[in-house]
Amino acid sequence: MSKSEERKVGERGQVTLPKELREKLGIRGGDEVLVHEEDGKITIEKPLSREELAEGYRRRAAESEALAEEMDGVSREADEYLGDVPEW
């Protein structure tokens, strides 16, 4: 949502989130959100689910494994190209 929408704060401090944002972020009635103050602004965020967090860790582990394999291959290529390195 690129435009701003003015909302009234109810007597009990409640504000209704725009439907477009709720749908875009997958927020439904009863869901929990994170609310915090940042540089004088109130920020509302949808927290990561355990599955989303786990998927991020799995993706990061796969990337690290791929990088380690690539570095191992480059190291073998260097050994083949350079041969034995003298001891200093």
Distance bins in CASP14 RR format, pairs under 12 A and 6 or more apart:
PFRMAT RR
TARGET T0000
AUTHOR 0000-0000-0000
RMODE 2
METHOD distances of the structure
MODEL  1
1 17 0 0 0 0 0 1 0 0 0 0 0
1 18 1 0 0 1 0 0 0 0 0 0 0
1 19 0 0 0 0 0 1 0 0 0 0 0
1 20 1 0 1 0 0 0 0 0 0 0 0
1 21 1 0 1 0 0 0 0 0 0 0 0
1 22 0 0 0 0 0 1 0 0 0 0 0
1 23 0 0 0 0 0 1 0 0 0 0 0
1 24 1 0 0 1 0 0 0 0 0 0 0
1 25 0 0 0 0 1 0 0 0 0 0 0
2 20 0 0 0 0 0 1 0 0 0 0 0
2 21 0 0 0 0 0 1 0 0 0 0 0
2 24 0 0 0 0 0 1 0 0 0 0 0
3 18 0 0 0 0 1 0 0 0 0 0 0
3 20 0 0 0 0 1 0 0 0 0 0 0
3 21 0 0 0 0 0 1 0 0 0 0 0
4 18 0 0 0 0 1 0 0 0 0 0 0
4 21 0 0 0 0 0 1 0 0 0 0 0
5 15 0 0 0 0 0 1 0 0 0 0 0
5 16 0 0 0 0 1 0 0 0 0 0 0
5 17 0 0 0 0 1 0 0 0 0 0 0
5 18 1 0 1 0 0 0 0 0 0 0 0
5 19 0 0 0 0 0 1 0 0 0 0 0
5 20 0 0 0 0 1 0 0 0 0 0 0
5 21 0 0 0 0 1 0 0 0 0 0 0
6 15 0 0 0 0 0 1 0 0 0 0 0
6 16 0 0 0 0 0 1 0 0 0 0 0
6 18 0 0 0 0 0 1 0 0 0 0 0
7 13 0 0 0 0 0 1 0 0 0 0 0
7 14 0 0 0 0 1 0 0 0 0 0 0
7 15 1 0 1 0 0 0 0 0 0 0 0
7 16 1 0 0 1 0 0 0 0 0 0 0
7 17 0 0 0 0 1 0 0 0 0 0 0
7 18 1 0 0 1 0 0 0 0 0 0 0
7 21 0 0 0 0 0 1 0 0 0 0 0
7 42 0 0 0 0 0 1 0 0 0 0 0
7 44 0 0 0 0 0 1 0 0 0 0 0
8 14 0 0 0 0 1 0 0 0 0 0 0
8 15 1 0 0 1 0 0 0 0 0 0 0
8 16 0 0 0 0 1 0 0 0 0 0 0
9 15 1 0 1 0 0 0 0 0 0 0 0
9 16 0 0 0 0 0 1 0 0 0 0 0
9 42 0 0 0 0 0 1 0 0 0 0 0
10 16 0 0 0 0 1 0 0 0 0 0 0
13 35 0 0 0 0 0 1 0 0 0 0 0
13 42 0 0 0 0 0 1 0 0 0 0 0
14 35 0 0 0 0 0 1 0 0 0 0 0
15 21 0 0 0 0 0 1 0 0 0 0 0
15 33 0 0 0 0 0 1 0 0 0 0 0
15 35 0 0 0 0 0 1 0 0 0 0 0
15 42 0 0 0 0 1 0 0 0 0 0 0
15 44 0 0 0 0 1 0 0 0 0 0 0
16 22 0 0 0 0 1 0 0 0 0 0 0
16 27 0 0 0 0 0 1 0 0 0 0 0
16 29 0 0 0 0 0 1 0 0 0 0 0
16 44 0 0 0 0 0 1 0 0 0 0 0
17 23 0 0 0 0 0 1 0 0 0 0 0
17 24 0 0 0 0 0 1 0 0 0 0 0
17 25 0 0 0 0 1 0 0 0 0 0 0
17 26 0 0 0 0 0 1 0 0 0 0 0
17 27 1 0 0 1 0 0 0 0 0 0 0
17 28 0 0 0 0 0 1 0 0 0 0 0
17 29 0 0 0 0 1 0 0 0 0 0 0
17 30 0 0 0 0 0 1 0 0 0 0 0
17 31 0 0 0 0 0 1 0 0 0 0 0
17 33 0 0 0 0 1 0 0 0 0 0 0
17 35 0 0 0 0 0 1 0 0 0 0 0
17 44 1 0 0 1 0 0 0 0 0 0 0
17 45 0 0 0 0 0 1 0 0 0 0 0
17 46 0 0 0 0 0 1 0 0 0 0 0
18 24 0 0 0 0 1 0 0 0 0 0 0
18 25 0 0 0 0 0 1 0 0 0 0 0
18 27 0 0 0 0 0 1 0 0 0 0 0
18 44 0 0 0 0 0 1 0 0 0 0 0
19 25 0 0 0 0 0 1 0 0 0 0 0
19 26 0 0 0 0 0 1 0 0 0 0 0
19 27 0 0 0 0 0 1 0 0 0 0 0
19 28 0 0 0 0 0 1 0 0 0 0 0
19 29 0 0 0 0 0 1 0 0 0 0 0
20 26 0 0 0 0 0 1 0 0 0 0 0
20 27 0 0 0 0 0 1 0 0 0 0 0
21 27 1 0 0 1 0 0 0 0 0 0 0
21 33 0 0 0 0 0 1 0 0 0 0 0
21 44 0 0 0 0 1 0 0 0 0 0 0
21 45 0 0 0 0 0 1 0 0 0 0 0
21 46 0 0 0 0 1 0 0 0 0 0 0
22 28 1 0 0 1 0 0 0 0 0 0 0
22 29 0 0 0 0 1 0 0 0 0 0 0
22 30 0 0 0 0 0 1 0 0 0 0 0
22 31 0 0 0 0 1 0 0 0 0 0 0
22 33 0 0 0 0 0 1 0 0 0 0 0
22 44 0 0 0 0 0 1 0 0 0 0 0
22 46 0 0 0 0 1 0 0 0 0 0 0
23 29 0 0 0 0 0 1 0 0 0 0 0
23 46 0 0 0 0 0 1 0 0 0 0 0
24 46 0 0 0 0 1 0 0 0 0 0 0
25 31 0 0 0 0 1 0 0 0 0 0 0
25 33 0 0 0 0 1 0 0 0 0 0 0
25 34 0 0 0 0 0 1 0 0 0 0 0
25 44 0 0 0 0 1 0 0 0 0 0 0
25 45 0 0 0 0 1 0 0 0 0 0 0
25 46 1 0 1 0 0 0 0 0 0 0 0
25 47 0 0 0 0 0 1 0 0 0 0 0
25 48 0 0 0 0 0 1 0 0 0 0 0
26 33 0 0 0 0 0 1 0 0 0 0 0
26 46 1 0 0 1 0 0 0 0 0 0 0
26 49 0 0 0 0 0 1 0 0 0 0 0
26 52 0 0 0 0 0 1 0 0 0 0 0
27 33 1 0 0 1 0 0 0 0 0 0 0
27 34 0 0 0 0 0 1 0 0 0 0 0
27 44 0 0 0 0 1 0 0 0 0 0 0
27 45 0 0 0 0 0 1 0 0 0 0 0
27 46 1 0 1 0 0 0 0 0 0 0 0
27 47 0 0 0 0 0 1 0 0 0 0 0
28 46 0 0 0 0 0 1 0 0 0 0 0
31 44 0 0 0 0 0 1 0 0 0 0 0
31 45 0 0 0 0 0 1 0 0 0 0 0
31 46 1 0 0 1 0 0 0 0 0 0 0
31 47 0 0 0 0 1 0 0 0 0 0 0
31 49 0 0 0 0 0 1 0 0 0 0 0
32 44 0 0 0 0 0 1 0 0 0 0 0
32 45 0 0 0 0 0 1 0 0 0 0 0
32 46 0 0 0 0 1 0 0 0 0 0 0
32 47 1 0 0 1 0 0 0 0 0 0 0
32 48 0 0 0 0 0 1 0 0 0 0 0
32 49 0 0 0 0 0 1 0 0 0 0 0
33 42 0 0 0 0 0 1 0 0 0 0 0
33 43 0 0 0 0 1 0 0 0 0 0 0
33 44 1 0 1 0 0 0 0 0 0 0 0
33 45 1 0 0 1 0 0 0 0 0 0 0
33 46 1 0 1 0 0 0 0 0 0 0 0
33 47 1 0 0 1 0 0 0 0 0 0 0
33 48 0 0 0 0 0 1 0 0 0 0 0
34 42 0 0 0 0 0 1 0 0 0 0 0
34 43 1 0 0 1 0 0 0 0 0 0 0
34 44 1 0 0 1 0 0 0 0 0 0 0
34 45 1 0 1 0 0 0 0 0 0 0 0
34 46 1 0 0 1 0 0 0 0 0 0 0
34 47 1 0 1 0 0 0 0 0 0 0 0
34 48 0 0 0 0 1 0 0 0 0 0 0
35 41 0 0 0 0 0 1 0 0 0 0 0
35 42 1 0 0 1 0 0 0 0 0 0 0
35 43 1 0 0 1 0 0 0 0 0 0 0
35 44 1 0 1 0 0 0 0 0 0 0 0
35 45 0 0 0 0 1 0 0 0 0 0 0
35 46 0 0 0 0 0 1 0 0 0 0 0
35 47 0 0 0 0 0 1 0 0 0 0 0
36 42 1 0 0 1 0 0 0 0 0 0 0
36 43 1 0 1 0 0 0 0 0 0 0 0
36 44 0 0 0 0 1 0 0 0 0 0 0
36 45 1 0 0 1 0 0 0 0 0 0 0
36 47 0 0 0 0 0 1 0 0 0 0 0
37 43 1 0 0 1 0 0 0 0 0 0 0
37 44 0 0 0 0 0 1 0 0 0 0 0
38 44 0 0 0 0 0 1 0 0 0 0 0
38 45 0 0 0 0 0 1 0 0 0 0 0
46 52 0 0 0 0 1 0 0 0 0 0 0
47 53 0 0 0 0 1 0 0 0 0 0 0
48 54 0 0 0 0 1 0 0 0 0 0 0
48 55 0 0 0 0 1 0 0 0 0 0 0
48 56 0 0 0 0 1 0 0 0 0 0 0
48 57 0 0 0 0 0 1 0 0 0 0 0
49 55 0 0 0 0 1 0 0 0 0 0 0
49 56 0 0 0 0 0 1 0 0 0 0 0
50 56 0 0 0 0 0 1 0 0 0 0 0
50 57 0 0 0 0 0 1 0 0 0 0 0
51 57 0 0 0 0 0 1 0 0 0 0 0
51 58 0 0 0 0 0 1 0 0 0 0 0
52 58 0 0 0 0 0 1 0 0 0 0 0
52 59 0 0 0 0 0 1 0 0 0 0 0
53 59 0 0 0 0 0 1 0 0 0 0 0
53 60 0 0 0 0 0 1 0 0 0 0 0
54 60 0 0 0 0 0 1 0 0 0 0 0
54 61 0 0 0 0 0 1 0 0 0 0 0
55 61 0 0 0 0 0 1 0 0 0 0 0
55 62 0 0 0 0 0 1 0 0 0 0 0
56 62 0 0 0 0 1 0 0 0 0 0 0
56 63 0 0 0 0 1 0 0 0 0 0 0
56 64 0 0 0 0 0 1 0 0 0 0 0
57 63 0 0 0 0 0 1 0 0 0 0 0
57 64 0 0 0 0 0 1 0 0 0 0 0
58 64 0 0 0 0 0 1 0 0 0 0 0
58 65 0 0 0 0 0 1 0 0 0 0 0
59 65 0 0 0 0 0 1 0 0 0 0 0
59 66 0 0 0 0 0 1 0 0 0 0 0
60 66 0 0 0 0 0 1 0 0 0 0 0
60 67 0 0 0 0 0 1 0 0 0 0 0
61 67 0 0 0 0 0 1 0 0 0 0 0
61 68 0 0 0 0 0 1 0 0 0 0 0
62 68 0 0 0 0 0 1 0 0 0 0 0
62 69 0 0 0 0 0 1 0 0 0 0 0
63 69 0 0 0 0 0 1 0 0 0 0 0
63 70 0 0 0 0 0 1 0 0 0 0 0
64 70 0 0 0 0 0 1 0 0 0 0 0
64 71 0 0 0 0 0 1 0 0 0 0 0
65 71 0 0 0 0 0 1 0 0 0 0 0
65 72 0 0 0 0 0 1 0 0 0 0 0
66 72 0 0 0 0 0 1 0 0 0 0 0
66 73 0 0 0 0 0 1 0 0 0 0 0
67 73 0 0 0 0 0 1 0 0 0 0 0
67 74 0 0 0 0 0 1 0 0 0 0 0
68 74 0 0 0 0 0 1 0 0 0 0 0
68 75 0 0 0 0 0 1 0 0 0 0 0
69 75 0 0 0 0 0 1 0 0 0 0 0
69 76 0 0 0 0 0 1 0 0 0 0 0
70 76 0 0 0 0 0 1 0 0 0 0 0
70 77 0 0 0 0 0 1 0 0 0 0 0
71 77 0 0 0 0 0 1 0 0 0 0 0
71 78 0 0 0 0 0 1 0 0 0 0 0
72 78 0 0 0 0 0 1 0 0 0 0 0
72 79 0 0 0 0 0 1 0 0 0 0 0
73 79 0 0 0 0 1 0 0 0 0 0 0
73 80 0 0 0 0 1 0 0 0 0 0 0
73 81 0 0 0 0 0 1 0 0 0 0 0
74 80 0 0 0 0 0 1 0 0 0 0 0
74 81 0 0 0 0 0 1 0 0 0 0 0
74 82 0 0 0 0 0 1 0 0 0 0 0
75 81 0 0 0 0 0 1 0 0 0 0 0
75 82 0 0 0 0 0 1 0 0 0 0 0
76 82 0 0 0 0 0 1 0 0 0 0 0
76 83 0 0 0 0 0 1 0 0 0 0 0
77 83 0 0 0 0 0 1 0 0 0 0 0
78 84 0 0 0 0 0 1 0 0 0 0 0
78 85 0 0 0 0 1 0 0 0 0 0 0
79 85 0 0 0 0 1 0 0 0 0 0 0
END
